[in-house]
């Protein structure tokens, strides 16, 4: 009987340890309560003639508190980012039907309408020349702009070709160059386009707007909203 009781005691202890280990491993991380349990165990088993150094204990507690605070901050930042993304997506949905300025030199023309855009001249460029080509690369119109321009120069194409006839509906490419100092240089061109739809994103996928005749553009690349 004595042997049986001893075996029963060992079996019970092993079962308790297994249960404790399973409980700890199922969580996967040590929380603040687990830390203080370990600290209490450390104090209960310390050598009374060689007690634990108080400074070491305080250092351990400070390290855990810092790590715990960082984890909580990361959780809060993730939640904040999700909220901001949701708010941004809802705001983006109101862009449908609006005209936006995007970093592309392609513009969509509806016959009888106009196309607006911006030429980026930086510190300044003079005697600007703009060429407009169709989807096949054929020259449709050349426009000369006299004088010196600085910063962003706004332009508007009336939709007429070089013969004064209305150009057909379609996507056109705008190119510009000008004199910068004594050299003629290519300049950046941005165009306005109408937003057809918005694909809402999340914290992992960016919100995307579809611009007529241009395609999909990340919301973050939209530079301006036009009335």
Residue pairs with C-beta under 8 A, 6 or more apart in sequence:
24 30
24 34
30 38
32 64
32 68
35 64
39 57
39 60
39 61
42 52
43 52
46 52
78 203
81 203
82 202
82 203
85 201
85 202
85 203
85 207
86 202
88 207
88 219
89 198
89 200
89 201
89 202
89 207
92 198
92 200
92 207
92 209
92 219
93 198
93 200
95 195
95 198
95 209
95 222
95 225
96 195
96 196
96 197
96 198
97 194
97 195
98 194
98 195
98 225
98 226
99 116
99 192
99 193
99 194
99 195
99 225
99 226
99 227
100 192
100 193
100 195
100 209
100 211
100 222
100 223
100 224
100 225
100 226
101 117
101 118
101 190
101 191
101 192
101 222
101 223
101 224
101 225
101 226
102 190
102 191
102 192
102 193
102 211
102 214
102 217
102 221
102 222
102 223
103 190
103 221
103 223
104 190
104 191
104 193
104 214
104 217
105 173
105 174
105 175
105 188
105 189
105 190
105 191
106 171
106 172
106 173
106 174
106 191
106 213
106 214
107 115
107 116
107 117
107 157
107 171
107 172
107 173
107 174
107 191
107 192
107 193
107 213
107 214
108 115
108 170
108 171
108 172
108 193
108 194
108 211
108 212
108 213
108 214
109 115
109 157
109 159
109 167
109 169
109 170
109 171
109 172
110 169
111 159
111 166
111 167
111 168
111 169
112 159
112 166
113 159
114 156
114 157
114 158
114 159
115 156
115 157
115 159
115 172
115 174
115 191
115 192
116 154
116 155
116 156
116 157
116 191
116 192
116 226
117 154
117 155
117 156
117 157
117 174
117 189
117 190
117 191
117 192
118 152
118 153
118 154
118 155
118 189
118 190
118 191
119 128
119 130
119 149
119 152
119 153
119 155
119 176
119 178
119 187
119 188
119 189
120 151
120 152
120 153
120 187
120 188
120 189
120 190
121 128
121 149
121 150
121 151
121 152
121 153
121 178
121 187
122 150
122 151
122 180
122 187
123 150
124 148
124 149
124 150
124 180
125 148
125 149
125 150
125 178
125 179
125 180
125 185
125 187
126 147
126 148
126 149
126 178
126 179
127 144
127 145
127 146
127 147
127 178
127 179
128 144
128 145
128 149
128 153
128 176
128 177
128 178
128 187
129 142
129 143
129 144
129 145
129 176
129 177
129 178
130 142
130 143
130 144
130 145
130 155
130 174
130 175
130 176
130 189
131 139
131 141
131 142
131 143
131 174
131 175
131 176
132 139
132 140
132 141
132 142
132 143
132 157
132 172
132 173
132 174
133 139
133 140
133 172
133 173
133 175
134 140
134 167
134 170
134 172
134 173
135 170
135 171
135 172
139 162
140 161
140 162
140 167
140 172
141 157
141 160
141 161
141 162
141 167
142 162
143 155
143 157
145 153
145 155
149 178
157 172
157 174
159 166
159 167
160 166
160 167
161 167
170 213
171 213
171 214
174 189
174 191
175 186
175 189
176 186
176 187
176 188
176 189
177 184
177 185
177 186
177 187
178 184
178 185
178 187
179 185
190 223
191 214
192 226
193 211
193 212
193 213
193 214
194 211
194 212
195 209
195 210
195 211
195 212
196 210
196 211
196 212
197 209
197 210
198 207
198 208
198 209
198 210
198 219
199 207
199 208
199 209
199 210
199 216
200 207
201 207
201 208
201 219
206 218
206 219
206 220
207 218
207 219
208 216
208 217
208 218
208 219
209 216
209 217
209 218
209 219
209 222
210 216
210 217
211 217
